[in-house]
Amino acid sequence: MSEERTGSGGCLCGEVQFTAENMGNTLGACHCTVCRKWGGGPFMEVDCGQNVSFKGEEHISVFNSSDWAERGFCKQCGTHLFYRLKESRAHMMPVGLFDDASGLVFNQQVFIDEKPSYYCFSNETKELTGAELFAKFTSGSD
């Protein structure tokens, strides 16, 4: 993660609020079929690390979406709250949830090999296929 700051926000109905103590300054997009099915389009996320606290946790439901990750959402309004890695407990939070997302830099797209042809971002970013992303996690390199 690059520079960090504290970020806060919440769901659409306001029942769940959060504070991310280590909100990154970069924004990424995931084009995998699971993320697109989850949200109807690419998952635009900010890596917030492990230090994320929630108010209204009784309104959060967690879906076990794979062997390595889970996805949280508000039980009241359905807002997607996070994609969380099970092992590290790192949270990737939807950028639209933050009260202040100013200054973020869109710098990475993953699962570029699963991106459909019907949309395209004009930003120049680092692009990784699914295989390259998994290799990055297993090798520990950036």
Backbone torsions as a table, in degrees:
resi	resn	phi	psi	omega
1	MET	NA	143.0	178.8
2	SER	-81.7	-152.0	178.2
3	GLU	-50.1	151.4	-177.9
4	GLU	-125.7	156.3	175.7
5	ARG	-150.1	171.2	175.8
6	THR	-90.7	134.1	177.9
7	GLY	-128.6	152.0	178.4
8	SER	-140.5	161.4	179.4
9	GLY	177.1	-161.8	-179.0
10	GLY	-172.6	-179.6	-178.1
11	CYS	-81.5	176.7	-177.1
12	LEU	-62.9	-41.7	-177.4
13	CYS	-85.7	-12.7	178.3
14	GLY	87.4	-0.6	-179.8
15	GLU	-70.6	-27.0	178.8
16	VAL	-117.3	126.3	174.9
17	GLN	-122.1	152.6	179.7
18	PHE	-142.4	158.1	170.4
19	THR	-130.4	127.4	177.7
20	ALA	-109.5	108.0	-176.5
21	GLU	-69.8	-22.8	-176.1
22	ASN	-126.3	48.7	178.1
23	MET	-64.6	125.8	177.8
24	GLY	-72.0	168.3	178.1
25	ASN	-99.8	6.0	-179.4
26	THR	-117.8	158.6	-177.8
27	LEU	-124.6	137.8	177.7
28	GLY	-126.0	163.6	176.6
29	ALA	-125.8	134.4	173.8
30	CYS	-110.2	127.6	-178.1
31	HIS	-104.1	10.4	-176.6
32	CYS	-62.6	156.6	-177.5
33	THR	-63.3	-33.1	-179.9
34	VAL	-67.3	-46.9	178.4
35	CYS	-61.9	-41.9	-179.9
36	ARG	-67.1	-35.5	176.3
37	LYS	-68.8	-38.5	-179.4
38	TRP	-62.6	-44.0	-172.9
39	GLY	-118.7	0.6	179.2
40	GLY	81.8	2.4	179.9
41	GLY	-172.0	-171.5	-179.8
42	PRO	-64.1	148.2	177.2
43	PHE	-85.2	111.7	179.5
44	MET	-95.7	109.4	-168.5
45	GLU	-130.1	156.2	174.3
46	VAL	-117.2	128.7	177.6
47	ASP	-74.9	118.7	-177.1
48	CYS	-113.5	5.8	177.1
49	GLY	65.5	-155.0	-173.8
50	GLN	-91.2	-24.2	-171.0
51	ASN	-89.5	72.8	178.1
52	VAL	-121.7	126.3	178.5
53	SER	-113.9	146.4	-176.5
54	PHE	-122.0	140.6	167.0
55	LYS	-107.0	137.6	-177.3
56	GLY	85.8	30.6	-177.8
57	GLU	-57.7	-26.0	178.6
58	GLU	-65.3	-14.0	178.5
59	HIS	-97.2	3.1	-179.2
60	ILE	-97.8	131.9	171.4
61	SER	-115.5	144.8	-177.9
62	VAL	-119.7	130.6	178.6
63	PHE	-106.2	126.3	178.2
64	ASN	-78.9	94.4	-170.8
65	SER	-89.8	-13.8	177.8
66	SER	-164.8	179.7	177.4
67	ASP	-66.3	-23.4	-173.2
68	TRP	-115.2	-8.3	-174.7
69	ALA	-146.0	160.0	175.8
70	GLU	-137.2	158.8	-177.0
71	ARG	-125.4	133.2	-179.3
72	GLY	-107.3	146.6	177.6
73	PHE	-148.3	159.9	177.7
74	CYS	-78.6	126.9	179.5
75	LYS	-69.0	-20.4	-177.5
76	GLN	-84.2	-49.2	-174.2
77	CYS	-114.3	-9.4	178.0
78	GLY	85.2	0.3	-179.7
79	THR	-56.7	133.8	175.3
80	HIS	-74.9	124.5	-174.5
81	LEU	-102.9	-37.3	-178.3
82	PHE	-166.4	157.9	164.0
83	TYR	-112.9	122.9	-174.3
84	ARG	-125.6	129.2	175.5
85	LEU	-75.0	130.2	-175.0
86	LYS	-65.9	-45.5	-174.3
87	GLU	-69.0	-49.6	-176.0
88	SER	-90.3	-16.2	-175.9
89	ARG	65.3	21.6	176.9
90	ALA	-74.3	137.4	-178.9
91	HIS	-105.3	130.1	167.3
92	MET	-105.9	119.0	-172.2
93	MET	-109.7	138.2	176.9
94	PRO	-59.8	130.6	-174.8
95	VAL	-61.2	-31.2	-178.0
96	GLY	-68.4	-12.1	-179.5
97	LEU	-81.0	-18.7	-173.7
98	PHE	-77.5	138.6	176.6
99	ASP	-64.7	-32.5	-180.0
100	ASP	-138.7	105.8	178.5
101	ALA	-108.9	17.7	-178.9
102	SER	-65.6	148.8	176.2
103	GLY	82.7	-2.1	178.4
104	LEU	-71.7	145.4	178.2
105	VAL	-113.7	123.5	177.2
106	PHE	-79.2	109.3	-171.7
107	ASN	-129.7	-1.2	-177.0
108	GLN	-152.3	142.6	173.3
109	GLN	-129.1	133.3	179.3
110	VAL	-119.6	161.4	-172.7
111	PHE	55.7	40.2	179.9
112	ILE	-60.8	-24.4	178.8
113	ASP	-73.6	-12.7	177.5
114	GLU	-106.2	0.8	-179.8
115	LYS	-67.2	127.1	177.8
116	PRO	-70.8	160.8	-176.8
117	SER	-79.2	-8.3	-174.1
118	TYR	-82.4	-1.3	171.3
119	TYR	-143.5	159.3	-179.2
120	CYS	-155.8	135.4	174.6
121	PHE	-93.1	141.2	-179.7
122	SER	-85.9	-15.4	179.8
123	ASN	-62.1	143.5	173.1
124	GLU	-88.4	119.1	-176.6
125	THR	-135.1	166.1	168.1
126	LYS	-69.9	137.3	-179.0
127	GLU	-125.4	127.1	179.8
128	LEU	-123.9	139.3	171.0
129	THR	-76.3	170.2	176.0
130	GLY	-58.5	-44.1	-179.6
131	ALA	-62.9	-40.9	178.9
132	GLU	-66.2	-37.8	178.3
133	LEU	-64.5	-47.1	179.2
134	PHE	-63.6	-37.5	177.3
135	ALA	-64.0	-37.0	177.9
136	LYS	-62.5	-42.9	179.6
137	PHE	-67.0	-38.7	-176.5
138	THR	-78.9	-26.6	-179.2
139	SER	-91.6	-19.3	180.0
140	GLY	78.6	11.9	-179.5
141	SER	-93.0	162.8	177.7
142	ASP	-101.6	NA	NA
